[in-house]
C-alpha cells in the first residue's frame, strides 16, 4: 500500500503501491478543479463542458478512493 496514509482505496480496488500516490495526485488536482468550478458556477459563467469533465473525473476518482 502507499506510504501516504491519507488515501484509502475503495474495497476491491487493486493498485500497485507506487501508483497509488500518482493517482492520488490526480485526485487532488480534480478536487481542486472541482472547488474552482464550484466557485465559477456561482458566478454563472462556467461552461457546461468544463462542469461535466470535472464531475466525470470526480466520479472516476470516487470509484478508486474513499473520501
C-alpha positions, 0 to 999 in steps of 0.5 A: 500500500502507499506510504501516504496514509491519507488515501484509502482505496475503495474495497476491491480496488487493486493498485500497485503501491507506487501508483497509488500516490500518482493517482492520488495526485490526480485526485487532488488536482480534480478536487481542486478543479472541482472547488474552482468550478464550484466557485465559477458556477456561482458566478454563472459563467462556467461552461457546461463542458468544463462542469461535466469533465470535472464531475466525470473525473470526480466520479472516476476518482470516487470509484478508486478512493474513499473520501 
